[in-house]
Amino acid sequence: MFLDNLESTGVLTDQTSTGTGTTAVLNSAGVPSPEQLAEFQAVFEKYTNVIGDLAGTYVNYVNKILGALDCWGASWDPARAKKFVQETTSEGAQSLIRMLEVYPNESQIEVINSWFIAYHDSYKMNIAYVEQGGAKDCTRRSLLALIRAMELSYAEFMSVVVDVYTSMGYECTLYDIHNDDNEGKWRQPHLIKQIRVRYVGRVAGTVKRFSWSIFWMLVPVTIVVAIVRYLTGSNVGRKVKRKSKRNKVKIKIKNRNVNKN
């Protein structure tokens, strides 16, 4: 099935282990520090559990769509569609975990992108079969459920990769490539998503916030007070003061008149 195809295409053959618990390789910043590896270990374990939970979700999705639908003699009946989704998403989850064991780096993301191409290859022929009218009745309904489940899993698995790389200081962008179906009777072009990463450092956002705090600490207090007065209408305060002075003058004049009398 899917794992066999990955082995035959060499996608899984370049994974090298250099450490306990997780796999580490050189990245643009050099060898990961023990602190980085420990942090990555925590991120990896978190998303390993997420991926494991995802695998069973799509079988339930197919079951929900197809329900008690039963077909005799269909090339793709509900049972076959469910089995395909279960096996492919499960093997996909296992192999993606192996991809993510490698400490995040720009070279490894290319291996992961190859994994996504292979994952799409596992079901793209069914897309053309359905969209070009080859599938009928029960087979069509079964394959529509299968395709939808696989597309959802593709998007979810990609979201996990982006989350892992973002957590370790990478800026991720998605872009489209052609992964056309050029074999067999049913052929058509396909666009699929791939990931591009750039290391920006895990403290990028913190630095920006910190620089603003330093700015406000260094601004003279008098300037801050002046700005606050201006924004809150300090002229009103001045008018009150002037008015109070006038009242004092009036009071003095009254007092003088009283004394004269």
C-alpha positions as CSV (number, residue, x, y, z in Angstrom):
1,M,0.0,0.0,0.0
2,F,1.1,3.6,0.7
3,L,4.2,2.7,2.8
4,D,5.4,0.3,0.1
5,N,5.1,3.1,-2.5
6,L,7.1,5.4,-0.3
7,E,9.8,2.9,0.2
8,S,10.0,2.1,-3.5
9,T,10.2,5.8,-4.5
10,G,12.9,6.5,-1.9
11,V,11.0,9.1,0.1
12,L,11.6,7.2,3.4
13,T,15.2,6.1,2.7
14,D,17.0,9.4,3.7
15,Q,16.0,9.5,7.3
16,T,19.1,9.5,9.5
17,S,19.0,9.3,13.3
18,T,21.6,11.1,15.4
19,G,20.3,11.1,19.0
20,T,17.9,9.5,21.4
21,G,14.2,10.1,21.2
22,T,14.2,12.4,18.2
23,T,16.2,12.7,15.0
24,A,18.5,15.7,14.6
25,V,20.3,17.0,11.5
26,L,22.3,20.1,10.7
27,N,20.2,23.1,9.9
28,S,20.9,26.7,8.9
29,A,21.7,27.6,12.5
30,G,24.1,24.7,13.0
31,V,23.6,21.7,15.3
32,P,20.6,22.1,17.6
33,S,21.4,22.9,21.2
34,P,20.2,20.5,23.9
35,E,17.6,23.1,24.8
36,Q,16.3,23.2,21.2
37,L,16.2,19.5,21.1
38,A,14.3,19.3,24.3
39,E,11.8,21.9,23.1
40,F,11.5,20.1,19.8
41,Q,10.9,16.8,21.6
42,A,7.9,18.4,23.4
43,V,6.5,19.8,20.1
44,F,7.0,16.5,18.3
45,E,5.3,14.5,21.0
46,K,2.3,16.9,21.0
47,Y,1.8,16.6,17.3
48,T,2.5,12.9,17.2
49,N,-0.7,12.5,19.3
50,V,-2.6,14.9,17.0
51,I,-1.6,12.9,13.9
52,G,-2.5,9.6,15.6
53,D,-6.0,11.0,16.4
54,L,-6.5,12.3,12.9
55,A,-6.1,8.9,11.2
56,G,-9.3,7.4,12.6
57,T,-11.3,10.6,11.9
58,Y,-11.6,10.0,8.2
59,V,-12.9,6.4,8.4
60,N,-15.7,7.8,10.6
61,Y,-16.2,10.5,8.0
62,V,-16.7,7.9,5.3
63,N,-19.0,5.8,7.5
64,K,-21.1,8.9,8.2
65,I,-21.5,9.8,4.5
66,L,-22.1,6.3,3.2
67,G,-24.1,5.0,6.2
68,A,-25.7,1.7,5.5
69,L,-25.2,1.9,1.7
70,D,-24.6,-1.5,0.3
71,C,-23.8,-2.4,-3.3
72,W,-23.4,-5.7,-5.0
73,G,-21.0,-6.0,-7.9
74,A,-19.7,-2.4,-7.7
75,S,-16.0,-2.0,-8.4
76,W,-15.8,0.5,-5.5
77,D,-18.4,-0.4,-2.8
78,P,-18.5,1.3,0.6
79,A,-16.5,-1.4,2.3
80,R,-13.6,-1.0,-0.2
81,A,-13.7,2.8,0.2
82,K,-13.6,2.5,4.0
83,K,-10.7,0.0,3.9
84,F,-8.7,2.3,1.5
85,V,-9.2,5.4,3.7
86,Q,-8.4,3.5,6.9
87,E,-5.2,1.9,5.5
88,T,-3.9,4.9,3.6
89,T,-4.5,7.5,6.3
90,S,-3.1,5.2,9.0
91,E,0.0,4.5,6.9
92,G,0.2,8.1,6.0
93,A,0.1,9.1,9.7
94,Q,2.9,6.6,10.5
95,S,5.2,7.8,7.7
96,L,4.5,11.5,8.3
97,I,5.6,11.0,11.9
98,R,8.9,9.6,10.6
99,M,9.2,12.7,8.4
100,L,8.7,15.0,11.4
101,E,11.2,13.2,13.6
102,V,13.9,15.0,11.8
103,Y,14.8,18.3,13.4
104,P,13.1,21.1,11.3
105,N,15.3,22.4,8.5
106,E,14.9,23.6,4.9
107,S,16.2,20.4,3.4
108,Q,13.8,18.2,5.3
109,I,10.8,20.2,4.1
110,E,11.6,19.1,0.6
111,V,11.4,15.5,1.7
112,I,8.1,16.2,3.4
113,N,6.9,17.9,0.2
114,S,7.8,14.7,-1.7
115,W,5.8,12.8,0.9
116,F,2.7,15.0,0.1
117,I,3.1,14.3,-3.6
118,A,3.2,10.6,-3.0
119,Y,0.2,10.9,-0.7
120,H,-1.8,12.6,-3.4
121,D,-0.6,10.0,-5.9
122,S,-2.4,7.3,-3.9
123,Y,-5.8,8.6,-4.7
124,K,-5.6,11.1,-7.6
125,M,-6.5,8.5,-10.2
126,N,-9.9,8.2,-8.5
127,I,-10.5,11.9,-8.9
128,A,-10.2,11.8,-12.6
129,Y,-12.3,8.6,-12.7
130,V,-15.1,10.4,-10.9
131,E,-14.9,13.8,-12.5
132,Q,-14.7,12.5,-16.1
133,G,-17.8,10.3,-15.7
134,G,-16.2,6.9,-15.4
135,A,-17.7,6.1,-12.0
136,K,-21.4,5.4,-11.8
137,D,-24.0,4.9,-9.1
138,C,-22.7,3.2,-5.9
139,T,-19.1,3.4,-7.1
140,R,-19.4,7.1,-7.7
141,R,-20.8,7.7,-4.2
142,S,-18.2,5.5,-2.6
143,L,-15.3,7.3,-4.4
144,L,-16.7,10.8,-3.7
145,A,-16.6,9.9,0.0
146,L,-13.1,8.5,-0.3
147,I,-11.8,11.5,-2.2
148,R,-13.3,14.0,0.2
149,A,-11.8,12.1,3.2
150,M,-8.4,12.0,1.5
151,E,-8.5,15.7,0.7
152,L,-9.4,16.5,4.2
153,S,-6.6,14.4,5.6
154,Y,-4.1,16.0,3.1
155,A,-5.1,19.4,4.4
156,E,-5.0,18.4,8.1
157,F,-1.6,16.7,7.7
158,M,-0.2,19.8,6.0
159,S,-1.6,21.9,8.8
160,V,0.3,19.8,11.4
161,V,3.6,20.2,9.5
162,V,3.1,24.0,9.3
163,D,2.4,24.1,13.1
164,V,5.5,22.1,13.9
165,Y,7.8,24.3,11.8
166,T,6.2,27.5,13.0
167,S,6.7,26.4,16.6
168,M,10.4,26.0,15.9
169,G,10.9,29.4,14.4
170,Y,10.1,28.9,10.7
171,E,7.9,31.1,8.5
172,C,5.8,28.9,6.3
173,T,4.0,29.7,3.1
174,L,2.0,27.5,0.8
175,Y,2.2,27.4,-2.9
176,D,0.7,25.3,-5.7
177,I,2.4,22.8,-8.0
178,H,1.1,20.5,-10.8
179,N,0.8,16.9,-9.9
180,D,-0.9,15.8,-13.1
181,D,-2.4,12.3,-13.7
182,N,-0.7,11.3,-17.0
183,E,-1.2,7.5,-16.7
184,G,-4.1,5.2,-17.5
185,K,-7.3,5.9,-19.2
186,W,-8.5,8.7,-17.0
187,R,-6.1,11.6,-17.1
188,Q,-6.3,15.2,-16.0
189,P,-4.2,18.0,-14.4
190,H,-4.1,18.5,-10.6
191,L,-2.9,21.3,-8.4
192,I,-1.7,20.5,-5.0
193,K,-0.3,22.4,-2.1
194,Q,3.4,22.4,-1.1
195,I,5.2,24.1,1.8
196,R,8.1,26.6,1.6
197,V,9.9,27.5,4.9
198,R,12.3,30.2,6.0
199,Y,14.0,30.3,9.3
200,V,13.2,33.7,11.0
201,G,14.0,32.8,14.7
202,R,11.7,31.9,17.4
203,V,12.0,35.3,19.1
204,A,11.0,37.4,16.2
205,G,7.6,38.4,17.7
206,T,9.1,38.8,21.2
207,V,11.8,41.1,19.9
208,K,9.2,43.4,18.3
209,R,7.2,43.6,21.4
210,F,10.3,44.2,23.6
211,S,11.5,47.0,21.3
212,W,8.2,48.8,21.9
213,S,8.5,48.5,25.6
214,I,12.0,49.9,25.5
215,F,10.8,52.8,23.4
216,W,8.2,53.8,26.0
217,M,10.6,53.4,28.8
218,L,13.0,55.8,27.1
219,V,10.5,58.5,26.2
220,P,10.8,61.4,28.7
221,V,7.9,61.6,31.1
222,T,7.2,65.2,30.1
223,I,6.6,64.2,26.5
224,V,4.2,61.5,27.5
225,V,2.4,63.9,29.8
226,A,2.2,66.5,27.0
227,I,0.8,64.0,24.6
228,V,-1.8,62.8,27.1
229,R,-2.9,66.3,27.8
230,Y,-3.2,67.1,24.2
231,L,-5.2,64.0,23.4
232,T,-7.5,64.4,26.5
233,G,-8.2,68.1,25.8
234,S,-5.8,69.9,28.2
235,N,-7.3,73.3,27.1
236,V,-10.3,72.6,29.2
237,G,-8.2,72.4,32.2
238,R,-6.6,75.8,31.4
239,K,-10.0,77.4,31.1
240,V,-11.1,76.0,34.5
241,K,-8.0,77.5,36.0
242,R,-8.6,80.9,34.4
243,K,-12.2,80.8,35.5
244,S,-11.2,80.0,39.1
245,K,-8.8,83.0,39.1
246,R,-11.7,85.3,37.9
247,N,-13.8,84.0,40.8
248,K,-11.1,84.8,43.3
249,V,-10.9,88.4,42.0
250,K,-14.7,88.8,42.3
251,I,-14.6,87.5,45.8
252,K,-11.9,90.0,46.8
253,I,-13.9,92.9,45.3
254,K,-17.0,91.8,47.2
255,N,-15.0,91.6,50.4
256,R,-13.7,95.2,49.9
257,N,-17.3,96.5,49.4
258,V,-18.4,94.8,52.6
259,N,-15.5,96.4,54.6
260,K,-16.4,99.9,53.2
261,N,-19.9,99.6,54.4
